[in-house]
Structures are given as structure tokens and as C-alpha cells.
């Protein structure tokens, strides 16, 4: 019994040391996947998804998908990219490691447009702008499970961090359809002024939805606990792309103008713009790295992906990459998603053996006895599919 107890303690401590060493030595590496719609210029009957190195912005590879591709989401278990192609009435499914097109999920007559993955159960929600529905897909089977009728022409969708609610945006009405994402039912419809509401984002604590209202020059604010529309935040010019820092303290807002556009960093505690960085004309979509130190922005009119560094309350341009990989065509990028991978470098791990209990004095530390050279590859986390409560 004592021997088994000692070995159990040994294994437990070794496991803890191993996990701690992995965490301490891991570094993040990112890839950015950009949807190029090619709606400008000759407007071909295809689009592409580009894989970009998130560190040096080099273009790694592209894969061709259907006409007028729009939005993209990263689905876990298995690791796949889902890309909506509204004009082709299908969803393209891509292996991000090989950039191989795995399948096309046909959605005839529905125009799949916006897409998001539920944080609650990993199911994939897609807005059908032609039929006024939100479709729900099984990520492994790649099949439509059910759909929710919301009305109008929903064009994008976002979740609260818990996955309890989803907010589908209809820029034409304009309206936001609030969905109970556990029971998959429409809760209410929120109407807004104007005719060009754009992207929406949830605060990390799930208390608030921020919505870019482009032609009203405002950020609409929704309180999620009762879906009450609060007073809007005034902005200077045509907000379009919107994102929020991981700590929930700052909004990043892209302003659409014919020339000399810009991206603002807004402090939410007082609504003040604390930093501004330039971008040519049309910052379509914005995503923030998990550490909050970088933002990526698709420039729809200039066919590029822009990178900005975030340090304190300062936003600084850090480079861009031309997405025109097809001669004579204009990439017209729309959606993007960031994939972050933990890299655990080769090296040595400290292996510690606990002393025997009878030899251990009070407050005596565990002693280092040896080191073991090991090598690790990339670690990817996948989340199992949950079953919603009945």
C-alpha cells in the first residue's frame, strides 16, 4: 500500500510539473484566414480563402471556393474552416492544415451569409439571408439539424461568450434578431434607425452587444440581460468593422470613407477615442488576437490585410499584405478568422522526484535530481460537442 501511494504521488507531481513546464515554455503562433469575395472588377464565379502567416504577413496558400464568399468560422473537433458562399448557395468546408477543400454543404435557395460557432455546444449557426432563417449545423456530420425563422434578411450573427444567446444582424431592415441558443427560439426583434447596420460584437462578460450603425455614425448598445437598447455611442464617420479587446476595456472600430479612412481605439469606460491609425478606405472586418496585442483588419476596397500593434492605449500600423493572388482580379476581402497555435519548443524539462515522506523535514523543498531532453510539436485544443439540456 505504501509503495502504491508513493508511486501515485510521484505520477501526480510529475504530471503537474510537466503541465507547468509546457505552459511556461509555450509561445503563441498565429495564422489568419481571409475570405476574398472577388466581387469587384470582373466579378468571377469563384472566390478564394487565403492563409496568412500571422507573424510576418506572408501569403502561404489559397484555396478556391464558391461565388461571392462572405464569412468564415473556425470549427473545432475536427479542425475545419467553414466559409459561406451566398451566391453559390453552399458552405465550403476546408482543412486549414492542408488548405484542401473537404466538402461543399449545399443549401439551395437560402443564401448562407453570416456564420458563427456556438461557445455552448460547438454547433454552427448560419444566417440564411434569402429565407429569413438561422440554420443550425452539426460540426462533425456537416448536416443541417434545424432552423429558426427570424424574418427579414439576416446577414451576420454573433454569440454571447456563454453561448446562451445569439444575435443575428439584418442590415437591410435594419434589425437584430435575438435568439435563445439553448432552446433555439426567437426571443425578440430589436429595430434600429437607418439602413446600414453592420457587424456586432459581444463584451467578454456577456453583458453587452455593440453594433456598428454605419449610416447613423453610431455604435448601438444592447444590454443582454433583458435585450434593452441603451443610449448609442456617437462616432465620427461611418463605423463598419468592430471588435473588442479581451479584457473588455476597448473597442476597435473601422470607419468607412472613400479615402483616408481610419481605425479607432475607444476606451469604453468614458467613450473616448484614445488612439487612431490610418487605413485606405474600407476596414470591413476586424479581429483581435487573444492577448489583445494585435488586431487584423480586412481592407475591402484595397484588397489587403492590415495588421496593427496594440500597446497600452496606442494603436500602431505594423504592416499589410496584398491579397491579389490572381492576376487581373481584385480580391475584395470580407471575413477573417485567427487561428492561434501553442508552440512548445525543443529543450529540457526539469524532472523532480519527491523525497520519501519519512525523509522529508518540515518546509523542505522538493529537490532537483535530473533533467530529461524532450521535443514537442504543436499542441491544438479541441472541444467536444455538448448535448443541450432538454
C-alpha positions as CSV (number, residue, x, y, z in Angstrom):
1,X,0.0,0.0,0.0
2,X,2.8,2.4,0.8
3,X,4.6,1.7,-2.5
4,X,1.5,2.3,-4.5
5,X,0.9,5.5,-2.5
6,X,4.4,6.7,-3.2
7,X,4.1,6.0,-6.9
8,X,0.8,7.7,-7.1
9,X,2.3,10.8,-5.6
10,X,5.3,10.6,-8.0
11,X,3.0,10.4,-11.0
12,X,0.8,13.2,-9.7
13,X,3.7,15.5,-9.2
14,X,5.4,14.6,-12.5
15,X,2.1,15.4,-14.3
16,X,1.9,18.7,-12.6
17,X,5.5,19.6,-13.4
18,X,5.0,18.5,-17.0
19,X,1.9,20.7,-17.4
20,X,3.5,23.7,-15.7
21,X,6.7,23.4,-17.9
22,X,4.6,23.2,-21.1
23,X,2.6,26.3,-20.1
24,X,5.7,28.3,-19.1
25,X,7.6,27.4,-22.3
26,X,4.8,27.6,-24.8
27,X,4.6,30.5,-27.2
28,X,1.7,31.5,-29.4
29,X,1.9,31.4,-33.2
30,X,-1.0,32.5,-35.4
31,X,-2.4,32.0,-38.9
32,X,-5.0,34.3,-40.4
33,X,-7.6,33.0,-42.9
34,X,-9.2,35.7,-45.1
35,X,-12.2,35.3,-47.4
36,X,-11.6,37.0,-50.7
37,X,-15.0,37.6,-52.3
38,X,-13.8,39.0,-55.7
39,X,-17.0,41.0,-56.1
40,X,-15.1,43.9,-57.6
41,X,-13.7,44.1,-61.1
42,X,-14.7,41.3,-63.4
43,X,-16.6,39.5,-60.6
44,X,-15.7,35.9,-61.4
45,X,-17.9,32.9,-60.4
46,X,-15.5,31.9,-57.7
47,X,-13.8,33.2,-54.6
48,X,-10.7,32.2,-52.5
49,X,-9.7,31.7,-48.9
50,X,-6.1,32.9,-48.2
51,X,-3.9,31.5,-45.4
52,X,-1.6,34.2,-44.0
53,X,1.3,33.9,-41.6
54,X,0.2,36.0,-38.6
55,X,3.7,36.9,-37.7
56,X,5.3,38.2,-40.9
57,X,2.1,38.5,-43.0
58,X,3.4,36.3,-45.8
59,X,0.8,34.7,-48.0
60,X,1.1,30.9,-47.5
61,X,-1.6,29.4,-49.7
62,X,-5.0,29.9,-51.2
63,X,-7.9,27.6,-52.0
64,X,-10.8,28.3,-54.4
65,X,-14.4,28.2,-53.1
66,X,-17.8,29.3,-54.5
67,X,-19.1,32.6,-55.8
68,X,-19.1,35.7,-53.6
69,X,-17.8,34.0,-50.4
70,X,-18.6,36.1,-47.4
71,X,-18.0,34.9,-43.8
72,X,-15.7,32.4,-42.1
73,X,-15.6,30.5,-38.9
74,X,-13.1,28.0,-37.3
75,X,-14.8,24.8,-36.2
76,X,-13.1,22.5,-33.7
77,X,-13.2,18.7,-33.4
78,X,-12.5,18.2,-36.3
79,X,-10.4,21.3,-37.0
80,X,-12.1,22.9,-40.1
81,X,-12.8,26.2,-41.7
82,X,-16.4,26.8,-42.7
83,X,-17.0,29.5,-45.4
84,X,-20.4,30.8,-46.5
85,X,-20.9,31.3,-50.3
86,X,-24.3,33.0,-50.6
87,X,-24.4,33.3,-54.4
88,X,-23.5,29.6,-54.8
89,X,-25.9,28.5,-52.0
90,X,-23.4,26.4,-50.2
91,X,-20.9,26.3,-47.3
92,X,-17.4,25.4,-48.2
93,X,-15.5,23.2,-45.6
94,X,-11.7,23.4,-45.6
95,X,-8.9,21.6,-43.8
96,X,-6.8,24.6,-42.6
97,X,-3.6,22.5,-42.2
98,X,-3.6,21.3,-45.9
99,X,-5.9,24.1,-47.3
100,X,-7.8,21.3,-49.0
101,X,-11.5,21.7,-49.8
102,X,-13.2,18.9,-47.9
103,X,-16.8,19.4,-48.9
104,X,-19.5,21.8,-50.1
105,X,-22.7,21.7,-48.0
106,X,-25.4,22.6,-50.4
107,X,-28.1,25.0,-49.1
108,X,-30.2,25.5,-52.2
109,X,-32.2,28.8,-52.4
110,X,-31.2,30.1,-48.9
111,X,-28.1,32.2,-49.5
112,X,-26.0,31.3,-46.4
113,X,-24.2,34.5,-45.4
114,X,-23.2,35.0,-41.7
115,X,-21.7,32.2,-39.6
116,X,-20.6,31.7,-36.0
117,X,-19.8,28.7,-33.8
118,X,-21.7,28.3,-30.5
119,X,-19.5,28.5,-27.5
120,X,-22.0,26.4,-25.7
121,X,-22.2,23.2,-27.8
122,X,-19.9,23.9,-30.8
123,X,-22.8,23.7,-33.3
124,X,-22.5,26.0,-36.3
125,X,-25.1,28.7,-36.8
126,X,-25.6,30.2,-40.3
127,X,-27.9,33.0,-41.4
128,X,-30.0,32.4,-44.5
129,X,-30.5,35.8,-45.9
130,X,-32.9,34.7,-48.6
131,X,-35.4,32.9,-46.4
132,X,-35.1,34.8,-43.1
133,X,-33.8,31.9,-41.1
134,X,-30.8,30.8,-39.0
135,X,-29.7,27.3,-39.7
136,X,-28.0,25.1,-37.1
137,X,-25.4,22.5,-38.3
138,X,-23.7,19.6,-36.6
139,X,-20.0,20.3,-37.0
140,X,-18.9,16.6,-37.4
141,X,-21.7,15.4,-39.6
142,X,-21.8,18.7,-41.5
143,X,-25.6,18.4,-41.7
144,X,-28.4,20.9,-41.1
145,X,-30.0,19.9,-37.8
146,X,-32.8,22.5,-37.6
147,X,-33.5,26.1,-38.4
148,X,-35.1,29.1,-36.7
149,X,-37.3,31.5,-38.6
150,X,-36.4,35.1,-37.6
151,X,-37.7,37.0,-40.6
152,X,-36.1,39.7,-42.8
153,X,-32.7,39.1,-44.3
154,X,-30.2,38.2,-41.6
155,X,-26.6,38.8,-42.7
156,X,-24.3,38.1,-39.8
157,X,-24.5,36.5,-36.3
158,X,-22.6,36.7,-33.0
159,X,-22.9,34.9,-29.7
160,X,-22.6,35.9,-26.1
161,X,-19.5,34.2,-24.6
162,X,-21.6,31.6,-22.7
163,X,-23.4,30.7,-25.9
164,X,-26.8,31.3,-24.2
165,X,-27.9,33.9,-26.8
166,X,-27.2,34.6,-30.4
167,X,-27.7,38.0,-32.1
168,X,-28.4,37.9,-35.9
169,X,-28.0,41.2,-37.7
170,X,-30.2,42.3,-40.6
171,X,-28.6,45.3,-42.2
172,X,-31.5,45.9,-44.6
173,X,-34.4,46.2,-42.1
174,X,-32.3,47.2,-40.0
175,X,-32.9,44.9,-37.1
176,X,-31.3,42.5,-34.7
177,X,-33.0,39.1,-34.0
178,X,-32.3,37.8,-30.5
179,X,-32.2,34.0,-30.3
180,X,-32.3,31.7,-27.3
181,X,-29.4,29.5,-28.4
182,X,-30.2,26.7,-25.9
183,X,-33.8,26.3,-26.9
184,X,-33.2,27.6,-30.4
185,X,-36.1,30.0,-30.4
186,X,-36.5,33.7,-31.4
187,X,-36.8,35.8,-28.2
188,X,-37.4,39.3,-29.7
189,X,-36.6,41.6,-32.6
190,X,-34.8,44.9,-32.0
191,X,-35.2,47.7,-34.5
192,X,-32.7,50.4,-35.2
193,X,-32.7,53.6,-37.3
194,X,-31.0,53.9,-40.7
195,X,-30.5,51.3,-43.3
196,X,-26.9,50.0,-42.9
197,X,-26.2,48.4,-39.6
198,X,-23.0,46.3,-39.8
199,X,-21.0,44.0,-37.6
200,X,-21.8,43.2,-33.9
201,X,-19.6,42.0,-31.1
202,X,-20.3,40.8,-27.5
203,X,-18.4,42.1,-24.5
204,X,-16.2,39.4,-22.8
205,X,-18.5,39.3,-19.8
206,X,-21.6,38.8,-22.0
207,X,-23.4,41.9,-20.6
208,X,-23.4,44.0,-23.7
209,X,-23.7,43.8,-27.5
210,X,-22.0,46.6,-29.6
211,X,-23.3,47.2,-33.1
212,X,-21.9,49.4,-35.8
213,X,-24.6,51.6,-37.3
214,X,-22.8,52.9,-40.4
215,X,-25.1,55.5,-41.9
216,X,-26.1,56.9,-38.4
217,X,-22.5,57.3,-37.3
218,X,-23.2,55.5,-34.1
219,X,-22.4,52.4,-32.1
220,X,-25.7,50.9,-30.9
221,X,-25.6,49.3,-27.5
222,X,-27.7,46.4,-26.3
223,X,-28.0,45.2,-22.7
224,X,-28.2,41.4,-22.9
225,X,-29.9,40.5,-19.7
226,X,-33.2,42.0,-20.9
227,X,-32.2,42.9,-24.5
228,X,-32.8,46.6,-23.8
229,X,-31.4,49.1,-26.3
230,X,-29.3,51.6,-24.3
231,X,-28.2,55.1,-25.5
232,X,-25.9,54.8,-28.5
233,X,-22.2,55.9,-28.6
234,X,-21.6,58.7,-31.1
235,X,-18.7,58.2,-33.6
236,X,-17.2,60.4,-36.2
237,X,-17.6,58.6,-39.6
238,X,-19.4,55.5,-40.9
239,X,-18.4,52.7,-38.5
240,X,-18.2,49.3,-40.1
241,X,-15.8,46.7,-38.7
242,X,-15.9,46.3,-35.0
243,X,-14.0,44.3,-32.4
244,X,-13.4,44.4,-28.6
245,X,-10.3,43.8,-26.5
246,X,-10.1,40.5,-24.5
247,X,-10.4,42.5,-21.2
248,X,-13.5,44.3,-22.4
249,X,-12.0,47.8,-21.9
250,X,-11.6,48.9,-25.5
251,X,-13.5,48.8,-28.8
252,X,-11.7,48.8,-32.1
253,X,-13.8,50.5,-34.8
254,X,-13.1,50.8,-38.6
255,X,-14.5,53.8,-40.3
256,X,-15.6,53.6,-44.0
257,X,-14.8,56.6,-46.2
258,X,-13.8,57.0,-49.9
259,X,-10.3,58.0,-48.9
260,X,-8.2,58.5,-45.7
261,X,-10.2,56.1,-43.6
262,X,-9.0,55.1,-40.1
263,X,-9.3,52.6,-37.2
264,X,-10.2,54.0,-33.8
265,X,-9.3,52.5,-30.4
266,X,-12.1,53.6,-28.0
267,X,-11.9,53.4,-24.2
268,X,-15.3,52.1,-23.1
269,X,-15.2,53.5,-19.5
270,X,-15.7,57.0,-20.9
271,X,-16.3,56.5,-24.6
272,X,-13.1,58.5,-25.6
273,X,-11.0,57.7,-28.7
274,X,-7.6,57.1,-27.2
275,X,-5.7,56.2,-30.5
276,X,-6.3,56.3,-34.2
277,X,-4.4,54.6,-37.1
278,X,-4.9,55.1,-40.8
279,X,-6.2,52.7,-43.4
280,X,-7.0,53.5,-47.0
281,X,-10.8,53.4,-47.3
282,X,-12.9,50.3,-46.2
283,X,-12.0,48.4,-43.0
284,X,-14.5,45.7,-43.5
285,X,-13.8,43.2,-40.7
286,X,-11.7,43.4,-37.5
287,X,-10.4,40.6,-35.3
288,X,-8.2,40.8,-32.1
289,X,-5.5,38.4,-31.0
290,X,-6.2,36.5,-27.8
291,X,-3.6,38.5,-25.9
292,X,-5.1,41.8,-27.1
293,X,-1.7,43.0,-28.6
294,X,-2.6,42.9,-32.3
295,X,-5.6,43.5,-34.5
296,X,-6.1,42.3,-38.1
297,X,-8.3,44.3,-40.5
298,X,-9.5,43.3,-44.0
299,X,-9.4,46.3,-46.4
300,X,-12.2,45.5,-48.7
301,X,-11.5,48.2,-51.4
302,X,-7.7,48.0,-51.4
303,X,-7.6,44.1,-51.4
304,X,-5.3,43.8,-48.4
305,X,-5.0,42.6,-44.8
306,X,-3.7,45.2,-42.4
307,X,-2.0,44.5,-39.0
308,X,-1.9,46.9,-36.1
309,X,0.0,46.5,-32.8
310,X,-1.7,47.5,-29.6
311,X,0.4,48.7,-26.7
312,X,-1.3,50.3,-23.7
313,X,-3.7,52.8,-25.3
314,X,-1.7,53.1,-28.6
315,X,-2.6,51.6,-31.9
316,X,0.3,51.4,-34.4
317,X,0.4,50.2,-38.0
318,X,2.6,47.1,-38.3
319,X,2.3,46.2,-42.0
320,X,-0.1,44.8,-44.6
321,X,-0.2,42.1,-47.2
322,X,-1.6,42.4,-50.8
323,X,-4.3,39.7,-51.2
324,X,-4.5,39.9,-55.0
325,X,-3.1,36.5,-55.7
326,X,-4.9,36.1,-59.0
327,X,-3.7,38.2,-61.9
328,X,-6.2,40.7,-63.2
329,X,-8.7,40.2,-60.4
330,X,-9.5,42.2,-57.2
331,X,-9.6,40.1,-54.0
332,X,-12.2,42.3,-52.2
333,X,-11.6,40.6,-48.8
334,X,-14.5,40.3,-46.3
335,X,-14.4,38.0,-43.4
336,X,-11.4,36.7,-41.5
337,X,-10.6,34.4,-38.6
338,X,-7.4,34.0,-36.5
339,X,-6.1,30.5,-35.6
340,X,-3.7,30.6,-32.6
341,X,-1.4,27.6,-32.0
342,X,0.7,27.0,-28.9
343,X,4.3,26.1,-29.8
344,X,6.3,24.2,-27.2
345,X,10.0,24.5,-28.2
346,X,12.5,21.7,-28.0
347,X,14.7,21.8,-24.9
348,X,15.0,20.3,-21.5
349,X,12.3,19.7,-18.9
350,X,13.0,19.6,-15.2
351,X,12.0,16.3,-13.7
352,X,11.6,16.3,-10.0
353,X,11.3,13.3,-7.7
354,X,9.6,13.7,-4.3
355,X,11.6,12.6,-1.3
356,X,10.3,9.8,0.7
357,X,7.8,11.0,3.3
358,X,9.9,9.7,6.2
359,X,12.9,11.7,5.0
360,X,11.1,14.9,4.4
361,X,11.7,17.6,7.0
362,X,9.1,20.3,7.6
363,X,9.2,23.0,4.9
364,X,11.9,21.2,3.0
365,X,11.7,21.8,-0.8
366,X,11.5,19.1,-3.4
367,X,15.0,18.5,-4.8
368,X,16.1,18.7,-8.4
369,X,17.6,15.3,-9.4
370,X,17.8,15.2,-13.2
371,X,16.8,16.8,-16.5
372,X,15.4,15.0,-19.4
373,X,15.8,16.3,-23.0
374,X,12.5,16.2,-24.9
375,X,10.9,17.6,-28.0
376,X,7.4,18.7,-28.5
377,X,5.4,19.6,-31.6
378,X,2.4,21.9,-31.9
379,X,-0.5,21.4,-29.5
380,X,-4.0,22.0,-30.6
381,X,-7.0,22.1,-28.3
382,X,-10.4,20.7,-29.5
383,X,-13.7,20.9,-27.7
384,X,-16.1,18.0,-27.6
385,X,-19.7,18.6,-28.8
386,X,-22.1,19.1,-25.9
387,X,-25.7,18.0,-25.8
388,X,-28.1,20.8,-25.0
389,X,-30.3,20.4,-21.9
390,X,-33.9,19.2,-22.5
